Amino acid sequence: TRPSVLRRCSAPRRGAPQLQQKFAARAAGGSEQLRVTAGAMRVLAVAAGLAVVAAEGGASTLVDWNYVHHGQDWDMGQCMETRQSPIDFNNADPWNNVPTSKVFLDMESLGTDDVSELSNNGHALVVNLAGRGLGGVTYEGQWYNLLDVNFHAASEHTMYGEHFPMEIHVVFKHASVPKVLVFAFWVLADDSASPDHPLKAITQAFIPQVGKVTPIQGAVDLNGLFTNPTGSFFTYEGSLTVPPCSQMALWFVRREPLKFPSAEVTGIKFALMKSTGDFGNYRSVMPRNGRTAWVTEAAIGKPIYKPSPLPPGVAPLFDPSVVRASDFKAYADARAAARNVQEAEKVSQRAYYRAFRSTKASRDTMPDDMKLRAIAPHKEEPDAIPTLAPGSPGAGKTHEEVLETITDKIADQARAAAKIAYQAMVPDLG
């Protein structure tokens, strides 16, 4: 069912037929497809970087462009390629499917004392949040920093061919590779909608004229924008929606439209229409070219990584679902005890060898008659190490054997003590 509150926006088609033919030829791999040289690819890479820095909805400094034909006359950069945005969502999309992936939000809210500005660059209304340390999102193990928030009227993505009055984009940039995540939110104008919404400080601010900025006063809760009351997103691979249309974007289009007060939506839409010669700042939807969408869920917090499965028959050292940071102290103490046992064994061995060398050296300096008395009754073995007197502990053993016995006992006792301590601290190891 198509919501009656949606308005169909028909884009002007003047001068567009030739470009539509180029799109068809490009998709079919015909002779009119564009050939991009290696040098041109380097230029595109530079353009893509500049476009991201300038914001997804911002103005490009490389080319002069406008929304007169809503992007159907853009032939610069990658605007004529086959993985372009925005797109239309219809019966072919997973409206009722459960999410198959998750994005984790870890962002700080803008407080009432934080200084921010809403700017009008002639192509969009933008709140630049880059470099503010406000956090970002994690998707598939990769971190993306918050870049900006920008507004479009009418919406760029459509539902069953219908535009919403407004669309909000929140852009995130990967720190080391040329890739951005763009979250799009459809917005409906509703007289009964509460003015107390996550972006009220922006939408209720004075809208600046082209080339001007206006301060934002009040808190901005981006986490609430994603998850209030729920957050599930169509996800697909696409491009930036402004020249040079770099195909470096992964889009997340929220399935559940937001509702803002009609006065706020009308004010923003009026400002954007005035800035663009009454054309609005939305690009026409692009062909899918075989692309499909899946559903992603948004959640506040950091991802919990699960360890890889252990080989058969190998028991885990601890339960990752209940382990605490303090538990690792027991492992550290047990390892320290094991190292102490090894050091004790080394010390015992060194003591034994020193005692052995000292005893042998002392015997070698004795006169022959004393040496014979010292080793009695084994006179037939004058080179033997003297034995202990009869009746004493270890009697009948040489000093070497006694020292070795003592050393072994010390090492055994140290091992036993370490094992008891280790078992007490780490019961699972046995």
N, C-alpha and C positions, 0 to 999 in steps of 0.2 A: 504493500500500500504506500502510495506516495503522499507524504505529509502535505496537507493543504497550505501550511504556513510557508512552504518553500516557494521561491519565485524563480521562474525561468528567465535566465539572462541570455539573450541572443547576441553573440559577438558580431561586430561588423565584419563583413567579408570582402571589403574593397581591396583589390590587389592581391587576393589570396589564392586564386585558382592555380597559378603557376607553382606556388609553393606547395599546395596540396598534391600536385602531380609529382613534385620532387620527393615528398614524403612517401608516396606510393611506390615510386621507383626505387627509393632507398630500401624500403621494407622488402621489396621483391628481388632485390639484388640486380636491378636492371642496369643498363648502360649509363644512366644519368646519375648513378650514385656518386657521392663525393669521395675524392681520393685525398687522404691526409698524409702528407709526407712526414718524415722523421723530424724535420725542422718545425713543421707546423704543430706536431705533437708537443714539442718543447714549449712552444708559445701557449698551447692550450693548458699545459701544466701550470705555467706562470699565471695565466688568466684565472684558472681554477683557484689557485691559492689566494689571489687578490679578491676574488669574488667571495670566498669564505670569510676572509678578514673583514670585508666591507659589510658582511651579514648577508644571510640568504635572501632577505627581502630588500637589501640595500642597493645603492646605485653603483654601477660599474664605472670605473674611470677609464676603461679601455675603448669603449664604443659608445655611440649615442643611440639610444633606443627609447621606445615609448610603448604604451599599451593601446594605441589606436586600433590595432588589429589583434590585440591580446596574444601576441607572440607568434602569430601565424606568418609574419614577415621577418622573423628573426632567422638569419642564415649565418650568423657568426658562431665561432667556437664549436661546441658540440650540439647546438640547438637543432640540427637536422638529423641527429643520430636516432637510434631505435630504442633507447632505454630512458625515455624522457618522462618528466612529471609536469603537471599533475595528471591523474587518471580519474575515470568514473567508476563508482562501485554500484553493482547491480546484482541480479539474481545469481550470477556465477560466483559470487564471493561468499565466504564462510560466515554469514551473519549469525548463525546459531552454534557454531563450533566453539568448543572449549579451547582456551589458550594452549599452545604447544611450545611456547618459549616465554621467558620472563626477563624483564628489564628492572634493574634495581636503582632506586633513586636515593641519592645521598647529597642533598642540597640544603644550604642554609637559607632561611627566610630573610628577606630584606626588612630590617627593623625600621621603626618610625624615625630613628636618628640617622639612618643611612642616607647618603646623598646619591640620588639617581636622577636621570634626565630622560624625558621622552622627546625624541627628535623626529623631524619631518624632512627627509632627504629628497622629496619629490616623487619617490617611487613607493615608499612605505613609511609607516610610523614604527619607529624602532626604539627599543630600550636596550642599550649596549651594556652587557654585564660581564664582558670578558675581563680576565685579570683581576677580578674582585675577590677571588678565593671563596666563592659561594658553592663550590663543589661541582657535581656532575652526575653521570649515570654510568652503570656498568652493564654491558651487554655482551654475552658470550665470552666472558672473561676479560673483556677489553674496557678500559676506562676512557670516558669522553668528558671533556670540560665544558661547562656551561658557557655559551657564547652570547646569545641575545634572544630577545622576544620581539616579534614583529607582527603587524596586523595587515589583513587583506580584506577588501570588499569589492565585489562579493567573494564568496569562497572560491578557492582554486580547485579543490577536489569537489566532485559532485556526487549526489546520490540519485541513481536512476535518472541521470541527465539534468537534475535540478540543482541550482546553486543555493547555498545558505546565505543569509545576509552578510555574514562575516566569518573569517577563518583566522585563527591565531596560530603562529608558528613559534616553537621553542627549539633553538638550534644548539647542538653540541658538537664539538670538534675533537677528533682524536689527536693526542699530543704529538705523535711521531709519524703518522701516515696520512695521506690526503683522503680522509674519509670523514663524513659528517652524518650524524643522526638528526633527523628533523621530525619533531612531533607536531602534528596538526590537530587542531580542535575546531570542529564546526560550532558555530554560535547562532542560537535562535534569539530573536527579540521577543520578550514576553513581559507584558505589563505587570504580571503578578510575580515575576522573578524577584528574589531578594537582592537588594543592593549590597548585601554583606557577602561578597564572593571573594575568592583568592586574589583577583586582579583589580579589585575596586580602586586601589590607589592609582592605578594606571588609567583605567577606563573613565574614572571620575575627574581626572586631571584636566587642566586647560589644554586643548589641542593646539599645538603650535602651527604656524604657517610654514611654507616651504623654506628650508634653510634655517629654521629657528629651532630652539629647544625650550622646554619648559620643565621646571623641577617637579619631581614626584614626592609627595608628602604622604606618609603612611606606610603600613606594612604590606609586603607582597609575599604571598605564600605559594611558591611554585609547586611544592609537594602536594598541596591541596588541589591544585589545578589538575594534577594527574590522577588522583585517587578519590576525589570527592564526587559521588559516594563510592563509585567503583571505577576501575580503569582497565579497559581492554581495547586493543588497537589492531586495526588492519596493518600488516607489515608487508612492504614490497620494496624491491630495488628500483631506484629511479635516479633523478638528477636534481640539480638546483633549478628553480623556476624563474630565474633571471639570467640574462646573458653573463658569461658564456655557456650557461646550461650544463656545467660539468657533471658528468655521470659518476658522481662520487658520493651519492646520498642514499641512505637507507631510511625509508619513510615509515612513520607510525601514525596512522590516522585513527583517531579515537572513534569507536563505533557509536558511543553514546553522546549526542550533541549536548553542549552546555546551553544554559538559559541565562541571559543577562537582561537587565531592565531595558525596555525599548528605548528610553531616552539616551542611554549610554551607547547602544548600538547605532542609533540614528546619528549621534554626534560624531562618532568615529567614521561612519560611512560617509557623512557629508564632507568631512575634512579630506578624506581620501579621494572622493569624486572631484572635489574642487582642485586638488593637487594634480590630478591626471586629466584635466580637461573633460570631466564628466564621463570618462571611460571606465574608471575603477582600476584597481591594480591587481587584476587576476589574469593568469595565463590560461588559454583554452586547454581543455583536456587533450592529452596525447594518446596515440594508439598503444594498446597493451603489447602488441607484438609477442604474444605467447606468455607474458608474465602472469604469474598467479600470486595471490596474497595469502598469508597465514595470519594467525591471531597470536598476539603477545600480551601478556599480563604485566601491569606495572605494580611494583611493591616497594615500600619504603624500607631502607636498610641496606646492609651489605650482603653479598652472596655468601652462602655456606658451602664450601667445597668439600666433597666427599672423597675419601681416599680410594685409590684403585683397589679392585678386588685382590685378595691374597690368594696365593696358589693353594690347591687342595691340600688339606691336612695341616695347614699352618694357622695357628691360633693368633688372634690379634693381641697386641700388647696391652691395649686399653680400648674401652668403648668410646668411639669418637662422639657419640651423642650425649655423654655425661662427663667427659673429661673436662677438668678445670685447669687453669694456668698453674695453680698451686700444686697440682698433682705432679708436675714435671720436676719439682724439687726432690721428690723421693727417688726418681731415676738418677738425677744428678748426684745425690748423696751416695746411692749404691755404686755408681761408677767411680766416685771418689774413693770409696772403701776398697773397691777392687784394685785401684791404682796403688793404694797404700799397702795392700797385701804384696803386690809385686815389688814395691820398694823395700818392704821388710825382708822379703826373700833375698833380694840383692845384698842388703846390709848383712844378713846372716851369713851369706856365702863369703862376703869379704872378711867378716870377723873370723870365720873358720880358717880361711887361708892364711890370714895374718897370725893366728894362734899356732897353726901348724908350722909355719916358717920359723916362728919364734922358738917353739919347742925344739925343733930340729937344730937350729943354730945354737941353742943353749947346750944341747947334748954334745954337739960337735966340739965345743970348747972345754968339755970336762977332761980331766986326766983319765988315763986308761983304766985305772983301778976304780975310780968313781963311776966311770961309764959302765963298767961291768956290774958294779953293785946296783946301779940304777935300772939296769935291764934284767936283773935276776928275777925269776929263775931261768930265763931264756938266754943263758950264756952262750949257747950254741948259735944264737942269732944276734951277733953284736951290732948289726946294723938296724935291728928292729927298734921301733919307737917304744919307749918304756911303758909298762902297763901299770895299772893302779894296784895298790896293796890289796892282798886277799881280805875279803869281808866288806870292802867298801863298795858303794854303788858303782856298777859297771866293772866290777872286778873281772879280770881275765881279758879285758879289752884294752887295746892300745889307746893312747890319747887321741889319735886320729879318729878311731871308731867312736869314742865317746863324744867328741866334738860334732861329728857327723850326726849322731843320734840326737843330740841337743838341738842342732840346727833343724833337723827334720820335725822335731816336736814343735818348735817355735813356728815353723811354716804351717804345720797342720792346724795348730791352734788359731793362727791368723786367718787361714782359709775358712775354718769353721765359724769364726766370729763374723767374718764378712758375709758368709752365706746366710747366717741367721739374720743379720741386718738387712741384707738384700731381699730375703723372703718376707720380712716384716713390712718393708716399704713397697715391694712390688709383688703382691700375692699371686697374681696371674702367671708369673714366670715359674713358680714352683721351686 
